[in-house]
C-alpha cells in the first residue's frame, strides 16, 4: 500500500488559481468547492486544491471530492 502525497507544485492556493486551472470563474469555483463538488480544503480563509485531484474529479476518474 502506498501513500499518495501532493507535491508543493501540485497544490493550487486560492479560488483564483484553482479557477485558472479548470477555466472557471472565481464565483463558480467557490460554489463548487463550498458544495463539495470539487476536491479541496479550506485552510484559514483560503481554499487549496491538488491539481491532480481536480483533473481526476473533472474527468470522472473515481476521485471523490473529499
ABEGO torsion letter per residue (X at the ends): XBBBBBBAAABBBEAAAAAAAAGBBAAAAAAAAAAGABBBBBBEABBBBBAAAAAAAAAGAGBBBX
